[in-house]
Amino acid sequence: MKVGAIADLHFGKNVDGNARLDRNEETFRQLEKACKLLCTEKVDAIVVLGDLSHSNHPSIGANNYIRDALSLLDSKSIPTLVFPGNHDYTHEGNHVLQPFMTNQYQNVAIRDESCKWYEMCVVPHAPRGTFVDVKSNDEYKQAVSDGLRNVLRAFPSDILLTHAQISGAEVGENYMFESGALELETVSRIRLIVAGDIHKRQLYRIGETVICYPGSLTQTDYGEKGQKKGVAIFDTETFDVELMEVKGYIQYYNLKFDTVNQVDEVEKHVWEKCIVNVEVSDEAQKASIVQKILEKNPLSIRDISVAEHEDVKQVSELASLNYKEQLKEYLNSSDFNSTDCDRLQTLAENVMEEVHDNK
């Protein structure tokens, strides 16, 4: 049986908290390409390994993309399993997939509890609130490991599908998990682990166990600069795994400038289609270099002064307002008439006061 693995979509993620560059559409297009690739490879099933959302309280827009992503997967007529990751869970133990669990998908099954699926053991992320009297990180790791042993006894299998940090996994360029929520001795008799959570795609072996992280479908921050993004396909009988790139994701670049003329040497597509981090070595040249960069109309920049950039200025001013003032600005910029604005403003303020009084 061939299974395609997708992980860490993170709908709702933007660039360094900068809402001017919404990544939802890019992520959805990457998912479309991933589904097309898996169909071309004639996989028998698909698993989505958690973190569909970046926030455990996603915006309406992000929630709509999660809904559309589930509908897209359902439309492929391939049995698909989806389960929540750590970003999907609230501190109270709820998760963003719960509203979709009652939907009558024909091909998508959403599971938030451990189970067996096509002879594979499935262990979604276990939120800390699941365990009573767990106070420290060490206690949490121990509780997760103990819980996993119990699950493997209940659902014995050679393959584990999960969302977790596993010892030996690499993060970025220079960091490796020497220990994690799952120590390998806990799952030593497992032949293959396919996991979400770590965005760097990788395939490694410890003893007889093969560990696969398909990685995210997009580069989600500067730490992922240079990483290839895509999916994994594995065989449930031979335990063979293939990592396959899904091209089209926005790439991150680090750019250093000493002079204004160097700005023109950067290829046009970098400004228009990439996310750039800019360093200016000479403070005296900074203003001129910044002005030149802004003339290129970059997709996204950081680490340079952009106070004169009107879009950034407006975002900064809005961020300095309190919640009521932000709501007022939003309503005034919407299509609501003045009467509706006043009514919604009053209603929202009453709700905020009730929440505050009940804390």
N, C-alpha and C positions, 0 to 999 in steps of 0.2 A: 504493500500500500504506500503510495506517495502522498506526503502531506506538505502543504505549503505553510510556512510560519511567517507571520507579520507581527511586529511589536512596536510599542511606544509611538503612537500617532501624535499624542499631545495636542489635540485640538484646543485652541484658545491661547496657545503660546505665541508671543510676539518677540520682538527683538529687544533684549535688555530692558524689558518693561516698557518699551516705547510703542504705544498703541497706534502710532502712525503707520507701522508696517505690520499688518495683520497677516499671519502665516496660514490661516485656515484654508484659503483657496489653494495655496501651494500644496499643503498636506493632502487635501482631497484629490487633487490631480495626481499626486504621487500614488495614492491608494488605487486610483483608477488604473494607472500603469501597472502597478503590482498585481492587481487582479487579472489584467490582460495577460501578463507574463505567466502567471500561475495556470491560467486556462490554456495557454499555448503549450505549457509543459505537461498538460493533462494530469494535474494532481487529482487525487481522489477525495481529498478533504483539505480544509483550511483551518488554522488556529490563529486567533489574535490574542497575543500574550500580555494583555493588560496595558494600562495607561492610555486609554482612548482620549482622556481629557488631561489637560495640564493642571487644571484647578479642580479641587473637589467641590467647588461651587461655581460651575461654568456659567458664562454669560449666556443670554438667550441665543446669540449668534453661534457660539461654540456648541451649544446644545443642539442647535439645528443641524450643524455639520455632523455631529455624532449620530443623530437620527439618519441623516442622508448616507453616512458611511455604512450603517447597519443595513439600510435598504439596498445599497449598492452590492454589498456582500450577498444579501439574500437573492438578488437578481441573477447571480451567476449559476444558480442551481447546483451548487457544490455544498455538501454538508460542511457547516462552519461552526466552530466553537469559539465563543468570546467570553473572557472572564476579566474581572477588574484587577488593576495594579494599585500600587501605593498612592499614586496621584489621584486615583478615582475615588478614594475613601475619605470620608469626613472623620473628624475625631470621635464623633458619636457612633461610628460604625456603619453609617449609611454610605451608599456609593452612587455615582452618577448613572450607572446602568439600570438601576432599579425601575425608573419609569418605563423602560423599554422591555422589561421582562414579561409584561402582560401582553405585549404585541404578538399577534399570530404570524410570526415569520415562518415561512415554509422551510427554509434551509438553514437558518441561524438559530443556534441554541446559546442562551446566555446563562452561565453558571457562576454563582458566587460562593459555592461550597465545594469541598473536595469531592471528586467523583472518579469514575472510570469511563473513558470515552474511547471507543474503538481499541480496547485492550491497552490503552495508555492511562497512566495515573495522572490526574489533574489536580494541582494544588494552587488555587488563586492566592494572591497576597493576603496575609493574615494581619489585619490592623491591630495595633497595640492594644486598643480597647477591648479586643476579643478576650484577653487574658486577665483574670482577676489577680490583684495583688502584685502585678508586674510593675516595678518602679524603675529599674535601671536598664541600660542597653544590654548588659550581660544577661540579666534575667529574661529580657525579651528574646534574645537569641536562643537561650536555652529552651524557652517555652516553644519557640518555632521549631527547633530541632526535635524536641520531644513529640510535638504534634505531628510532625512529618513522619516520624517512625510509626506512630499509630496509624496514620493514613496509609502508609505503605504496607502495613500488616493487613489493613482492611481491603485495600485495592492493590494487590501485588502485581507488579508489572516490570518490564525491562526498560520502559521509557517513562520519563517524568516531564510533564509540561507544567511550568510554574512561572512566577514573577518574583524574582529574588536575586540578591547578590550572593554569588557563590565563590568560595575561596579559590584564588588563582586567576580570577577575571581581571582583565586590564581595563583601566579607565583613563582616557586621554593618552598622552604619550609616555608619562613617567610614573604612573601610579598603578599599583596592583593590589587587589584585595588579598592580603595574607590570611585574613579570616573574614567571615561574613555571616549573614543571617543563617546560611546553610553551610556547615562544615562538611567536607566531602565524605568523612567516615560515616556520617549519618545516612548517606545514600550510596554507600560503596558498592552495593550489589546491582545498582542501576547501570544499564549499559549506555544509555543516552539521556542527557538532560537538555531540553530546549527551553530557554528562559527569556523573559523580558526583564526590563529594568535598566540594564546597562546599554547605553546607546552605541557604543563602539562594537561593530560587528566582529565576531571572532569565533574561532573554532579551536579548541585545545583538548588535550587528553591528560588525565591524571589516573595512572594505573589502567584499569580496564574501562574506565568511564570517559565517554566523550561528552564535552560540554559545548553547546552551541548557543551563541547570542546572535540572532538575526540583526540586531541593532535597529535604530530608528530609520524611518523613511526619509527624514530630512535632517540637515545639520541644524541643531536647535540652539547652539551657542558657539562662542569663539573657541571653546575647548575642543569642539569637534571639527575644527578647521582641518581640511585635508583628508578626512575620513570618507570612505566610500559608503554609500547607503543603499539598502535594498532588502531582500527577503532571503529566507532559507528554504530549501526543499530537502526533506529527509525520507528515508525508506524505513518503514517499521519492521521489516524483516531482516534486512542486511545492516541496518543502522548507519548506512552511508549518508553523508550530509554534503550539500552543495550550497555555497553562498553566492547569490546572484545580485548584481548591481541593478538598481532601478534608477536610471539617469533622469535629470530634469530638476533636481533639487537646487535651491539657492545656495551658493557657496560663500564662505567667509574668507576675507583676505585681510592680512596685516600690511599696511603701506607706510613706508617711512619717507619723509621728504626733507631735503636740505634747502632746496630752492623752488621758486615758483615754476620754473620751466619743467621740472620733473613731473608736475601734475599732468602736463600734456603728453607725457610719454606713456601714461597708463592707457591700456586699450579701452575703447569706448564701452564694451560690454561689461567691464568690471564695474563702472559707475552705474550702469543702467540695470544690471541683472545680479549684482552681488552685494553682499553686506560687508562693508569695509571698516576696519579699525585704523585710524590715522594717527601717526606720531610725527611731530614736527620737532626737529633737533634744535633749530635756531629760533628762540623766542621772538627775536626782532623780525623774523620772516613770517611769523605765524599768521598775522592778520591778512597779509597778501595771499598766503597759501590757502587760508580758509576761504577767502573771497573767490579765488580761482576754482576751488573745489565745488563751491555752491553753484557756480556757473555751469558745472557739469551735470547739475540736477541729479545727484546721487540717490540711489534707492534707499540707502541707510548709511549713516556714518556715526562714529562715536569718538570720544576722547579728544575732541577739538571744540573750541568755543564757537557756538552757533547761536549766540544770543540775538544776532541781527536777522536770523532766518525766521520769517514770519510764522511758518507752521510750528516750529519749535517753540517760539515765543508764546503762541496761543496755548499750546499744550502745557507749558510751564505755568502760565497764569491760571489755567483751569485747575491744575493739580494743587495750587496753593489755596483754593477755595475749600470751605467746609462742605459737608454733604448736601446741606440744604441749598447752598449757593450753586453747587455743581448741578443739582437737579433743576434749579431755575434756569441756568444757562442752557441745559439740554432741552428743556421744554420750549424755551424761547427760540431755539434754533430748529425746532421740529415743525411739522405741518399742522400742529394743533392750533385751533383758534384761541384767542385770549381767554375766553370763558372756560374752555377745556383746560387750559394751562393752569388757571387759578384753582379749578376744582381738583386737578391731579396733584398740584402742589400742596394743597391743604390736606388731601387724603394721605399723601406720602409723609408729611410732617406728623400727622396724627399717629401713623403706624410707627414712625421712628420714636416718637415719645412713648408709645406703649411698650415698645421693645426695651427702651431705656429704663422705664419704670419697673419692668418685670425682671430686670437683671438681678 
